[in-house]
Amino acid sequence: MTNQDGYFNVLDWLQDQKVVRPLLFFKKMQVAFGINHLLYIDAVCTPGGIKPHRLCHTFDPAAVSTVRALGPHVYEPPLRQALAAIRPFDWNHLPPGTPARDGLDKIAASLAISPTGVAYPLISREGRQALLAIHIDAEACEWGRFRRLHDRDLQALAIEFHAALIKGNRADRTVEGAALRLTRRERQALYWAAAGKSYWEIAVILGITERTVRYFMSNARRKLNVVSNTQAVAEAAWRGLLPGPDLH
């Protein structure tokens, strides 16, 4: 028997939310299905790297720092393969000896967890790719049984969660007006942030105060509906809003 009560409890909660909070959703999924960790990403995959539009997960800051220290050449190959999948992607099916398999094994070893999990690919917007991945500590026989019991429900909930985030994303509904909403100064601040400049350096370059730079960057994050400067730069670059430092 599948966990029907757990599925409908999470589904009802999702449908009742005006604004879905990812961490609350993850907590309910962990309780309902015995999941150890979840990761959601909605990103642009370019030759130069994966640029997250939205990234949420249940890993603590120490784990995040550990994975980042491994470098993009380690964590991007398995993520790229999962993002490009059409149907649920089982991490156990990564071929041995490939960059994706090696990368996943290094990540699992660095976090002291098993490389057992599945990623549910999701349809996104503006050329982005998305997925919801789950991880549980399980032996092969238990993992096969878990997927057989819960795959359908987990994929359905992943779709509902992803749709709720997109529906609540103002930027997704007003893409065409993004360039008009970003002022010249906001675009300049984003350009120099993309070049690796600090708030103080941007202030000197633009001849304004550091406080004003912070104000421009805060406005840009809000208008692009992202939570960090890195995401704001990636989103602005993807939309072609960073033509140059003078913006003429």
Secondary structure in CASP SS format (residue, H / E / C, confidence):
PFRMAT SS
TARGET T0000
AUTHOR 0000-0000-0000
METHOD secondary structure of the structure
MODEL  1
M C 1.00
T C 1.00
N C 1.00
Q H 1.00
D H 1.00
G H 1.00
Y H 1.00
F H 1.00
N H 1.00
V H 1.00
L H 1.00
D H 1.00
W H 1.00
L H 1.00
Q H 1.00
D H 1.00
Q C 1.00
K C 1.00
V C 1.00
V C 1.00
R C 1.00
P H 1.00
L H 1.00
L H 1.00
F H 1.00
F H 1.00
K H 1.00
K H 1.00
M H 1.00
Q H 1.00
V H 1.00
A H 1.00
F H 1.00
G C 1.00
I C 1.00
N C 1.00
H E 1.00
L E 1.00
L E 1.00
Y E 1.00
I E 1.00
D E 1.00
A E 1.00
V E 1.00
C E 1.00
T E 1.00
P C 1.00
G C 1.00
G E 1.00
I E 1.00
K E 1.00
P E 1.00
H E 1.00
R E 1.00
L E 1.00
C E 1.00
H E 1.00
T C 1.00
F C 1.00
D C 1.00
P H 1.00
A H 1.00
A H 1.00
V H 1.00
S H 1.00
T H 1.00
V H 1.00
R H 1.00
A H 1.00
L H 1.00
G C 1.00
P H 1.00
H H 1.00
V H 1.00
Y H 1.00
E H 1.00
P H 1.00
P H 1.00
L H 1.00
R H 1.00
Q H 1.00
A H 1.00
L H 1.00
A C 1.00
A C 1.00
I C 1.00
R C 1.00
P C 1.00
F E 1.00
D E 1.00
W H 1.00
N H 1.00
H H 1.00
L C 1.00
P C 1.00
P C 1.00
G C 1.00
T C 1.00
P H 1.00
A H 1.00
R H 1.00
D H 1.00
G H 1.00
L H 1.00
D H 1.00
K H 1.00
I H 1.00
A H 1.00
A H 1.00
S H 1.00
L H 1.00
A C 1.00
I C 1.00
S C 1.00
P C 1.00
T C 1.00
G E 1.00
V E 1.00
A E 1.00
Y E 1.00
P E 1.00
L E 1.00
I E 1.00
S C 1.00
R C 1.00
E C 1.00
G C 1.00
R C 1.00
Q E 1.00
A E 1.00
L E 1.00
L E 1.00
A E 1.00
I E 1.00
H E 1.00
I C 1.00
D C 1.00
A C 1.00
E C 1.00
A H 1.00
C H 1.00
E H 1.00
W H 1.00
G H 1.00
R H 1.00
F H 1.00
R H 1.00
R H 1.00
L H 1.00
H H 1.00
D H 1.00
R H 1.00
D H 1.00
L H 1.00
Q H 1.00
A H 1.00
L H 1.00
A H 1.00
I H 1.00
E H 1.00
F H 1.00
H H 1.00
A H 1.00
A H 1.00
L H 1.00
I H 1.00
K H 1.00
G C 1.00
N C 1.00
R H 1.00
A H 1.00
D H 1.00
R H 1.00
T C 1.00
V H 1.00
E H 1.00
G H 1.00
A H 1.00
A H 1.00
L H 1.00
R H 1.00
L C 1.00
T C 1.00
R H 1.00
R H 1.00
E H 1.00
R H 1.00
Q H 1.00
A H 1.00
L H 1.00
Y H 1.00
W H 1.00
A H 1.00
A H 1.00
A C 1.00
G C 1.00
K C 1.00
S C 1.00
Y H 1.00
W H 1.00
E H 1.00
I H 1.00
A H 1.00
V H 1.00
I H 1.00
L H 1.00
G C 1.00
I C 1.00
T C 1.00
E H 1.00
R H 1.00
T H 1.00
V H 1.00
R H 1.00
Y H 1.00
F H 1.00
M H 1.00
S H 1.00
N H 1.00
A H 1.00
R H 1.00
R H 1.00
K H 1.00
L H 1.00
N C 1.00
V C 1.00
V C 1.00
S C 1.00
N H 1.00
T H 1.00
Q H 1.00
A H 1.00
V H 1.00
A H 1.00
E H 1.00
A H 1.00
A H 1.00
W H 1.00
R C 1.00
G C 1.00
L C 1.00
L C 1.00
P C 1.00
G C 1.00
P C 1.00
D C 1.00
L C 1.00
H C 1.00
END
